Amino acid sequence: MITTIFLLIYFTFILTATINFNSDLIPLWIIISPVFAIFIILILIWIMTPLYKFSGKNNRFFSYVTRSASKFINMFLLRMKLTIVGSEKIPKDKNIVFYSSHKSYSDVFVLLSIIKRPVAFTPKKELFKIPIISGWLDAMGCFKVDRANNRDTVKRLDNVVSKIKNGLSFVVFPEGGTKYRNYKEIIKVRVGSFRIAARAEASIIPVKIYGNEKVRKRFPFFHTDKKVKILDEISFKDYSNMDTNNIAKIFIDRINSN
């Protein structure tokens, strides 16, 4: 959807500018048109944000818009081609939380582009200061993480648990950032992040993303192949009697063994 809108605006701008202005300036119109197209898309997202908030966080149309926008970013801005393995392992009728490896800032767009159900994630609070993006994150139902105030984050956890129990899926990056980006395996996680799934009594879907080191080396001039592997579900009954340290250990072993 977003890609189609972008291309329509792109070519319409070039054609209109060429007909109504100077055809000798076609190279200039080609340069300006993508910027103009992205600007119009941002305006459309800004207009749709209040509708998203009003319609509810589980609205599948706006979930589709988010997924479409993420695909556009992956394809045209980050220049990534994704290979998805194991998508059939994602349950369709359960409350779930995706716990993923996290070695690149592009991981968010990767996961939002492949999960075909309403989903939110746990961005750091600084992202909520960015105009337009902040409104959309709020409409999605994202959980603002304040890394400098863990006590406040824990206090607001009940809100996330309620959303998951009402059918909204969540993406969590338990590494807490990309500081271990130079390691292919998971070195350390924030064990407290597994309270989200445990308190919601949700299944955990481990996700491993391959190829992040290539993105850093090849962006923005070269195309990058990236692989996403959905691993076997860890159902709530499998970990209901465990503390978060043991849940984290199962997750780390599952990721690092693949």
C-alpha positions in Angstrom: 0.0 0.0 0.0 2.6 2.6 1.1 4.9 1.5 -1.7 2.1 1.9 -4.3 1.2 5.4 -2.9 4.9 6.4 -3.0 5.3 5.3 -6.6 2.1 7.0 -7.7 3.2 10.3 -6.1 6.7 9.9 -7.5 5.7 9.5 -11.1 2.8 12.0 -10.9 5.1 14.7 -9.6 7.6 14.1 -12.3 5.0 14.1 -15.0 3.1 17.2 -13.7 6.3 19.2 -13.1 7.6 18.3 -16.6 4.3 19.3 -18.3 3.7 22.5 -16.3 7.2 23.8 -15.9 10.5 23.2 -17.7 11.0 19.8 -19.3 14.8 20.5 -19.4 14.7 20.2 -15.6 13.6 16.5 -15.6 16.8 15.5 -13.6 15.8 18.0 -10.9 12.2 16.7 -10.8 13.6 13.1 -10.4 15.7 14.2 -7.4 12.9 16.2 -5.7 10.1 13.8 -6.3 11.0 11.1 -3.8 11.4 13.7 -1.1 8.0 15.2 -2.0 6.5 11.7 -2.0 7.8 10.8 1.5 6.6 14.2 2.7 3.0 13.5 1.5 3.1 10.0 3.0 4.1 11.5 6.4 1.2 13.9 6.1 -1.2 11.0 5.4 0.1 9.1 8.4 -0.3 12.3 10.6 -3.9 12.5 9.4 -4.7 8.9 10.0 -3.2 8.8 13.5 -6.3 10.1 15.4 -8.4 7.6 13.4 -6.0 4.8 14.5 -6.3 5.9 18.2 -10.1 6.0 17.9 -10.5 2.7 16.2 -8.5 0.7 18.8 -5.1 -0.8 18.9 -6.3 -4.2 17.5 -7.5 -2.6 14.2 -6.3 -4.8 11.4 -6.4 -2.1 8.7 -4.0 0.2 10.6 -1.9 -2.9 11.5 -1.7 -3.4 7.7 -0.6 0.2 7.2 2.2 -0.2 9.8 3.3 -3.4 8.1 3.2 -1.8 4.7 5.2 1.3 5.9 7.8 -1.0 7.4 8.1 -3.0 4.1 8.6 0.3 2.3 11.3 1.4 4.7 13.1 -2.0 4.4 12.9 -2.0 0.6 13.6 1.6 -0.4 15.3 3.3 2.4 17.3 0.5 4.1 17.6 -1.5 0.9 17.1 -4.9 2.5 15.7 -8.1 1.1 14.2 -10.4 3.7 14.0 -14.2 3.8 11.5 -15.5 6.4 11.8 -19.0 7.8 9.3 -20.5 10.2 6.4 -18.0 9.8 4.0 -21.0 10.1 5.1 -21.3 13.8 3.4 -18.1 14.8 0.1 -19.0 16.5 -3.1 -17.3 15.1 -5.3 -17.7 18.1 -3.0 -17.2 21.2 -1.8 -14.3 23.1 1.9 -14.0 22.2 5.0 -12.0 22.8 7.9 -12.0 20.3 11.3 -12.0 21.9 14.0 -11.2 19.4 17.7 -10.9 19.0 18.7 -7.2 18.5 21.9 -6.2 16.8 20.6 -3.4 14.6 18.1 -0.5 14.7 16.6 -1.9 11.5 15.3 -4.9 13.5 12.1 -3.1 14.5 11.1 -2.5 10.8 12.0 -6.1 10.0 9.7 -7.6 12.5 6.9 -5.1 12.0 6.9 -5.9 8.3 6.5 -9.7 8.8 4.1 -10.1 11.7 0.6 -10.3 10.2 -1.4 -9.4 13.3 -1.8 -6.2 15.4 1.5 -5.7 17.1 3.3 -3.1 19.2 6.8 -3.0 20.7 8.8 -1.5 23.5 10.8 1.6 22.2 12.9 3.8 24.5 11.1 7.0 25.6 13.3 9.2 23.3 11.4 8.0 20.2 8.2 9.5 21.7 9.7 12.9 21.3 9.7 12.7 17.4 6.8 14.4 15.7 4.3 12.2 13.8 6.2 9.0 14.8 5.3 9.6 18.5 1.6 9.8 17.7 1.7 6.6 15.7 3.6 4.7 18.4 1.0 5.8 20.9 -1.8 4.7 18.6 -0.1 1.3 18.1 -0.1 0.8 21.9 3.7 0.8 22.3 5.1 0.6 25.8 7.5 3.5 26.5 10.7 2.2 28.2 12.5 4.6 30.5 16.0 3.1 30.9 16.9 5.6 33.5 13.8 4.8 35.6 13.2 1.1 35.9 10.8 1.6 38.8 8.4 3.7 36.7 8.7 1.2 33.8 7.7 -1.7 36.2 4.7 0.3 37.5 3.3 0.7 34.0 3.7 -3.0 33.2 0.1 -3.8 34.0 -1.0 -1.7 31.1 1.0 -3.9 28.7 -0.3 -7.1 30.3 -3.8 -5.9 29.8 -3.2 -5.2 26.1 -1.7 -8.6 25.5 -4.6 -10.3 27.2 -6.9 -8.4 24.9 -5.1 -9.8 21.8 -2.4 -7.2 21.0 1.0 -8.9 20.4 4.2 -7.3 21.5 7.8 -7.4 20.2 10.4 -7.2 23.0 14.2 -6.9 22.5 15.5 -8.4 25.8 19.1 -7.4 25.1 17.9 -3.8 25.9 19.7 -2.2 23.0 22.3 -2.9 20.3 25.5 -2.6 22.5 26.3 -6.3 21.7 26.0 -5.7 18.0 29.4 -7.1 17.2 28.4 -10.6 18.6 26.3 -12.9 16.5 25.1 -14.7 19.6 23.2 -13.2 22.6 25.6 -12.3 25.4 23.3 -10.8 28.0 19.6 -10.0 28.4 17.5 -8.0 30.9 15.8 -10.9 32.6 13.0 -8.5 33.9 11.8 -8.2 30.3 10.3 -11.7 30.5 7.9 -10.5 33.2 5.8 -9.1 30.3 5.0 -12.6 28.9 4.8 -14.3 32.3 2.3 -11.8 33.8 0.2 -11.9 30.6 0.4 -15.7 30.6 1.4 -15.5 26.9 3.3 -17.8 24.7 6.9 -16.7 23.9 7.9 -16.7 20.2 11.8 -16.5 20.0 13.1 -14.8 16.8 16.6 -14.7 15.5 17.7 -12.1 12.9 20.7 -12.8 10.7 22.8 -10.4 8.6 22.8 -7.3 10.8 26.5 -6.9 10.4 26.0 -6.7 6.6 23.5 -3.8 6.9 26.0 -1.6 8.8 28.7 -2.3 6.1 26.6 -1.9 3.0 24.0 0.8 3.9 23.2 3.1 2.1 24.8 2.2 -1.2 24.4 -1.5 -1.5 21.5 -4.0 -1.2 21.6 -6.3 1.8 20.1 -9.8 2.3 18.7 -10.4 5.7 17.2 -13.6 7.2 14.6 -13.9 9.9 14.0 -17.2 11.6 10.9 -17.8 13.8 11.8 -20.5 16.4 9.6 -22.9 18.2 7.0 -21.5 20.6 7.7 -21.6 24.3 4.1 -21.9 25.6 3.1 -20.5 29.0 2.6 -24.0 30.5 6.2 -24.8 29.6 7.5 -21.9 31.8 4.7 -21.0 34.2 6.6 -22.4 37.2 9.9 -20.8 36.3 11.4 -17.5 37.4 12.5 -14.9 34.9 16.2 -16.0 35.1 15.3 -19.5 33.9 13.0 -18.2 31.3 15.8 -16.0 30.0 18.2 -19.0 29.9 15.7 -21.0 27.8 15.4 -18.1 25.4 19.2 -17.5 25.1 19.9 -21.2 24.6 17.1 -21.3 21.9 18.6 -18.3 20.0 22.3 -19.2 20.3 21.7 -22.8 19.2 20.3 -21.7 15.9 
